[in-house]
Amino acid sequence: MTAPKGYSARQIRLHWIVTAIIILQFLLHEPMSEAWDLVEDGQTPGFHWLVLSHVIGGVLVLIFALWRLVLRQTRGVPPPPVGEPPHLARAAHLGHLALYALMIAMPLSGMAAWFGGIEAAAEAHELMKIALLALVAVHVLAALWHQFWLRDGLLLRMKHPQD
């Protein structure tokens, strides 16, 4: 399969939808943390719509991440920018793999903790949250570096579809 020149409209929409959901997961996590504290204390938390939203958000991140992986396999992704050193292209590839791994592992660990009461899964979920924040920060900084320092138009690939 030859690599496409850019991302498809579907790939771009899924990227930004997952981005928005992940941001909301971080911003609105407090009720989930409070509910989990009750579970750890042997209590049953009452219904809270933000807890339900967090659970649904996690499931959506999982579904959309898997969908994005299918699209990557079937459609492909654009090649690295022309002239990018091989070690940076490899780092970008590994960074994307790590992001996908966390977008799959975090919802699974969250479900194992919430529905299975597995404390180790909750602890892993918290550790992965830190890793995800770090990877997202590096991802954003790399995109901005490409846009404003290298001026290679890389950021535009997630803005304008090339089907």
Secondary structure, 3 states (H helix, E strand, C coil): CCCCCCCCHHHHHHHHHHHHHHHHHHHCCHHHHHHHHHHHCCCCCCCCHHHHHHHHHHHHHHHHHHHHHHHHHHCCCCCCCCCCCHHHHHHHHHHHHHHHHHHHHHHHHHHHHHHHCCHHHHHHHHHHHHHHHHHHHHHHHHHHHHHHHHCCCHHHHHCCCCC
